[in-house]
């Protein structure tokens, strides 16, 4: 997973993440920006479930993050629609609304993000 940090002319920091993981950048830009302590909560949750079969989930305003089995899932809350509602032969495009990555990659991004913003 490739990523970069961009500081806009107004000082706003945005996270851009490679294709198939765009929603992870959107999660940072929406949820973490609105609630900076969320990163601490996610780190503590990861430490508490590591090596267990437990799961952890945080439902935010726009996105949900879930931790399980050394894997991070971030999903747009809009994906909570029922697939049964789609017409036959139709599929729901979710590539920019759902992403999975391993703990190692995700927490490397968290660390780099914190370093970039000076935390």
C-alpha positions in Angstrom: 0.0 0.0 0.0 1.5 3.3 -1.1 0.6 6.6 0.5 1.5 10.2 0.6 0.7 13.2 2.7 -0.3 16.5 1.1 -0.6 19.9 2.9 -3.0 22.2 1.1 -2.4 25.9 0.7 -4.7 26.5 3.8 -2.6 24.1 5.9 -5.1 21.1 5.7 -3.3 17.8 5.7 -4.7 15.1 3.4 -3.8 11.5 3.1 -3.7 9.9 -0.4 -3.5 6.1 -0.6 -2.9 3.9 -3.6 -5.7 2.4 -5.6 -7.8 -0.3 -3.9 -7.0 1.4 -0.6 -8.4 4.9 -1.2 -11.0 4.5 1.5 -8.2 4.3 4.1 -7.0 7.8 3.1 -10.6 9.0 3.2 -11.0 7.6 6.7 -7.9 9.6 7.8 -9.2 12.7 6.0 -12.7 12.5 7.5 -12.7 10.5 10.8 -9.2 11.2 12.1 -9.3 14.8 11.2 -12.6 15.2 13.1 -11.5 13.2 16.1 -7.7 13.1 16.4 -7.8 10.9 19.5 -9.3 8.2 17.4 -5.8 7.0 16.4 -5.0 6.4 20.1 -8.2 4.4 20.5 -7.4 2.3 17.4 -3.8 1.6 18.7 -5.1 0.6 22.1 -7.7 -1.7 20.6 -5.2 -3.3 18.3 -2.9 -4.0 21.3 -5.8 -5.5 23.3 -7.0 -7.9 20.6 -3.6 -8.9 19.2 -3.1 -12.7 19.6 -6.8 -13.3 20.5 -9.9 -14.1 18.5 -11.5 -10.9 19.6 -12.7 -8.2 17.3 -13.0 -4.4 17.7 -15.0 -1.9 15.7 -15.6 1.8 15.7 -18.5 3.3 13.7 -17.8 6.8 12.8 -19.7 9.5 11.0 -18.8 8.4 7.5 -16.6 5.3 7.9 -16.4 2.2 10.1 -13.0 0.7 11.1 -12.8 -2.9 12.3 -9.8 -4.9 13.6 -9.7 -8.7 13.6 -7.0 -11.3 13.1 -4.2 -8.8 12.4 -6.3 -7.3 9.7 -7.8 -3.8 9.4 -11.0 -3.2 7.5 -12.3 0.2 6.7 -15.7 0.6 5.1 -17.9 3.5 4.1 -21.1 3.4 6.2 -23.1 3.8 3.0 -22.2 0.2 2.2 -24.8 -0.9 4.7 -27.3 -1.3 1.9 -28.7 -4.7 1.2 -27.3 -6.5 -1.8 -30.8 -8.1 -2.2 -32.1 -4.7 -3.3 -30.0 -4.8 -6.6 -31.6 -5.9 -9.8 -30.6 -9.2 -11.2 -27.3 -9.1 -13.1 -26.3 -5.9 -11.3 -23.4 -5.6 -8.9 -22.5 -2.9 -6.4 -19.2 -1.1 -7.0 -17.4 -0.8 -3.7 -13.7 -0.6 -4.6 -13.5 3.0 -3.3 -15.6 2.3 -0.3 -14.0 -0.8 1.3 -10.4 -1.8 1.9 -8.5 -4.4 3.9 -4.9 -4.3 5.0 -2.6 -5.9 7.5 -1.8 -4.4 10.9 1.8 -3.9 9.9 1.0 -1.8 6.8 -1.8 0.1 8.6 0.2 1.0 11.7 3.2 2.0 9.6 0.9 4.5 7.9 -0.4 5.7 11.3 3.2 6.2 12.5 4.2 8.1 9.4 1.0 10.2 9.6 1.7 11.2 13.2 5.3 12.0 12.3 4.1 14.2 9.4 1.7 16.2 11.5 4.3 16.5 14.3 2.5 14.3 16.9 
